[in-house]
Amino acid sequence: QQAQQQQQQAAQQQQQQQAQQQLQQQQQNATASTMIRGAKADAKPRGRMTAYAYFVQTCREEHKKKHPDETVIFAEFSRKCAERWKTMVDKEKKRFHEMAEKDKARYEMEMQNYVPPKGTVVGRGKKRKMIKDPNAPKRSLSAFFWFCNDERNKVKAANPEYGVGDIAKELGRKWSDVDPEVKQKYELMAEKDKARYEREMTEYKTSGKIPMSAPSMIAQQAAAQKAALLAASSQQHEEHGDDDGDGDDDENQ
């Protein structure tokens, strides 16, 4: 029971942090929109919000209407929101989940049409992204993922109104309640898949066909082009030199 309480507290803190980050992002977006009228056409779409973040936003707006002059301590306010959210039934949460689904659809649609500005460096400060090789071994799945593959369609059929998040939550609940014998079956599947992946990855690495990072490939291509140009230039000079030499011989003869 103590472990469950600790898990609930950790989940509650995570929800508070996510809500705080999303609200701060919204405030930043609103400030930027006010400062720059007519936002740039290539501005990156605003990140999508969760159902809980919408709930906190609604609570904050309601509180501001009732107490416009009151200074809100966000940490305390967020804790009360988390406690209230925890006691709400699914029917009460439904409208917030619907808001989140609409925002998710909006975000995905905007991201499909979004083109980063020219000169934008993607992933600055992070590890260089490796070019994805379609021939690379497929990553191994965990026991939980093998379980999800078997149970996902059943959960969808039993709960057609569930979104992706609800399905994942239900699968997590079912996994925690599954019998040890059943869980062992999926753990064995995961061990076999891990062994398969390690074996295939060893073969893949020894084949010498691992793709290099995009910047390295670009540099290699540039070096190859430069070498080709130098070779062509050198060959051209040699041909001109031969032509001049033949002309001198003819004059001497």
N, C-alpha and C positions, 0 to 999 in steps of 0.2 A: 504493500500500500504506500509506503514511504517512497519507493522507487517510482510509482505512478505519479505521485504528487510532484516529485522532482522533474519528471518528464513533462507534466502539465505546466509547471512553472517555466521550464526552458522553452516550451512551445509558445507560452504566453509572452515571454520576453522577446522571442523572435518575431512574433506578430507585431509587438509594439515597435520594434526597431524598423521593420518593414514599413509600417504605417507612417512612422516619423520620417523615414527617408523619402517615401512617396509624397507626403505632404510638403516636405521641404523642396522637392523637385517641382511640385506644382507651383509653389510660391516663387521659385526662381523663374519658371516659365512665364508666370503672370507678370513678374517684374520686367523680364526681357520684352514681353509683348507690349507692355506700356511704354517702355523706353524706345522701342523700335517699332513705329507704326508701319503696318504693312510688312509682316515678317517676310524674310527671304523665301523665295520659291524652293530653294534647295535646303531649307532648314530641316534637320532630322526630326522625324515624328516623335511626339511625346510618348514616353514609356507607358505601358498599360498598367492599370490599377487592379488590385485584388478586391474581393468582396469585403474583406475586413477593412481595407483602407477607405472604401466608400462609406462604410458604416462609421468609421472614426470621423471622416469629413462631415457627414451628416450631423453627427452628435456635436461637432464643433460649431457648425453653422447654427444649429438650434440653440446651443448655449450662448452664442454671441448675440442672438436676437433677444433672448431673455435677459442676459446680463451684458449689455454692450460696453459698460465701463469697467468690467471686472478683468483683472489681469489673470490669465490662465497659466498655471504651471504645467507644462506639457507632460512631464513624467507622471504627475499625480492624475492628470486628466486621462492620459493614455491607460494607466492602470485601472481606473474606473471603467473605461470603455471595454477593456479586455475582460473584466469581471462580468460586465453586462452581456457581452457577446457570448461568453461561456454559458450563460443561463438561458439564452434565447433558443427557441425551438426552430426547426428547419423552415417552418412557414414564415416566421418573422425574418429569417435570413434570406428568404427567397428573392426579394426585390434587389438586394445587394448583389447576390450572385448573378442576377439578370443584368444588372448594370455592368458588372465585371465582364460578362460574356460579350456584351455590346462593345465595350471598350477594347476587348481583345480582338474582335472582328475589325474594329476601326484601325487598331494598331497594325494588324497584319496586312490590311488593304493598303495603308499608307506606306508600309515598309516595302511592299511590292513595287510601288511607283517611285520610291525614293532612290535618287542617284547621288552619291556623295560628290561634293564639289571637287573640281579639278585641283590637284595638288594636295588633296587631303591624305595624310599618312594614316593608314589603318593599323591599329595595334602597336602604336608607338610605346616604347617602354616595356613591351611584353616580348616573350620569346617569338622568334621568327616562325611564322606559320609554314609548316611543311606542306608541299603539294600532295594532295591526296592521291594515292595510287589505288586504282580499282582492283589491282592484283594482290594487294596486301591482304594478309589473313584477317578474317572477321574476328573482332574482339570477342572474348569469352563472356558468357552471361552468368550472373550470380544466381543463387538458388531462388531468390525472390523473383527475379525476372523470368525464370523458367516457370515458376508458379503463376505469374501474371499472364504469360502466354496461354496457359491452359484455362485460366479463370476469367480473363477480360471479357470475352464474348458472353459468358454467363451473366456477369454483372451488368453488362449493357442490356441484355435481353430482359433481365429482371427489373432494371431501372432505366427505362428509355429516356427519362427526363434528365438523367445525370450528365453533367459536363465532364470534361477531361479531369479536372481537379477532384470532382466528387468520386469518379471511378477509381482514381489513384488512392484516394482516402479509404474507400471501401475495400480495395485490394489489400491495403496495408492492415486494415482491421482484420480481414479474413486470415491473412498470413500470421498475425500474432495469435490467432485463436486456433490455428491448424494443429492437428494431432502430431506428436513427435515422429510417429512412423511415417506419416505423409511428408513431413518436412525433411526427413532423412532421404526420401526418394529424390527430392529436388536438389538436396545438397550433393548427392552422388552424381546427379546429372551435371551440376556445376563443376565438380571436380574433374569429370571426364572432359568437359568442354574446355576447362583451363589447361589440361594436359594437351588437348588437341591444339589449342592456340599457341602454347609454348613450343610445341613440336614444329608447327607450321611457321612460326616466327623465326625459329632457328634456321630453318631451310631458306626462308625468305632473305634473312640477313647474309647468309653465306652465298646467296646467288649473285650478290653485288648489284641488285636492281633497286635498291632503296632510293627513293627520290630525294633530291636535295631541296633546301629551302628556296623559295621563290627568288630572293635577292641573289643567292649564290648562282642560281640557274641563269639569271639575267646577266650577271657578271661573266659567267662562262661563255654565254652566247656572244657577248660584246668582244671578249678576248678572241674568240674564234673568228669573228668577222674582221677584227683588226689584223689577225694573222693572215687571213685570206687576202686582204687588201695589200699587205706588205709583200706577200708572195707574188701576187699579180703584178705589182709595181716592179719588183725585182726582175721578174721574167721579161717584162716589157723593156727594161733597160738593157738586158742581155741581148734581146732581139735587135734593138737599135745599134748596139755595139757591134754585132756581127755584120749588120748591113753596112756600117761605116768601114769595117775592115775589108770587106769584099770590094768596096769601091776603090780603096787604095791600091789593092792588088791589081785591079784592072788598069789603073792609070800607069803603074810601074811596068806592066807588061806592054 
